[in-house]
C-alpha cells in the first residue's frame, strides 16, 4: 500500500501490536506473516507514522485523515482471487479464528 500522503513512514508490525495485540497475534500466525518477505499491517493499512498515536487511533476520522487506509474488497481481491465477500472482510478485520 502506497502512502496516502507525503512524509508517512513505516513503523513496523511490532509497533502496531503494542495496541492491537489480538490482531498482531492473528497476523503473526497467518499466511501473510509467513510470506517471504512478510506482508504486514502497513502493506494493507499504509505507513503508520502519522496515525500510530493513541489520540489519533481512537478517532477513526482522524486516523484516516492522518493516513490510515481501510482496504475494501477490490483491494483484497488484487491478491485473493476468490471468496472476497462480506464474510471474508468481516473475518479479516475482526481477526477471527
N, C-alpha and C positions, 0 to 999 in steps of 0.2 A: 504494500500500500504506500503510495507516494504521500508525502506531507501535504496537507491541505492548505498550508500557508508557509511562507519562507521562515527559516530560522528554527524550525522544530528539529529536535534531536532525539535519537533513540535512547531509552533509559534501561532497557533490558527486562526480560520477563521476571526476573527475581524481584525487581523493584515493584512491578505490578502485584506480585504475590504477597508483598508486605501487607496490603489491604484486602486483596482478592484471593485469599488463601484457598477457598474451595475451588475457584476457577483455576488457579495455578496448579493445584494438585490434579485436577481433572485433565488439564492440558499436559502436565508432565508425564502422565501415564498413558497418553494417547498417541495416535499416529502422527500428529503434527510435530510433537516434540521429538519423535524417533527418526524423523526425516534427517537427511544429511544434505545441506545444513537444515537445522530445525526451522519450522515456521512458528514463530512466537506471537505473542499478543499484538505486537506492533505491526506485524505483517498484515493483520486484518483491521486493527483499530487505529493505525497511524502512530507516528512517533509521539511519545508521551511527555516530552519535556515541559510542555505548557499546560497540560491538563492533569498532571500527576498529583498536584496538591489536593489534600482532603477538602479544602474550602471550595475548590473548583469542581471536584468529582461529585460532591454532594448535590450539585445543581446541574441536571442534565443539559439545560440550555447553555450554561456557562461552559461546561465541558466540551460540548460540540462547537461552540464559538472559539474555544481555545485549541481546537484541532482534533478532538475525539471523533473517530469515524465509527458509525454503527452500520456494518455491512448489511446489504439487502440480499435477496435471493439471487439476483443477477450476478452479484459479486461472488457469492459462494459457488454458483454454477460454472464459473470460469474453470474451476478445478474438479468440483463434484459434478460429474456428468449426468447423474440421475438422482432422483429422490429428494431434490431440493424443494420441499414443500413447507407448509406451515408447521407441521410436526417436526421436521428437520431443524427449522430455525428455532423453535421453542427449545428443543433438546440442546442445540449448540449454545444457546445463550444462557440457559439455566445450568448447563454442565451436569445434566442428569446422567446416571449410570450409563 
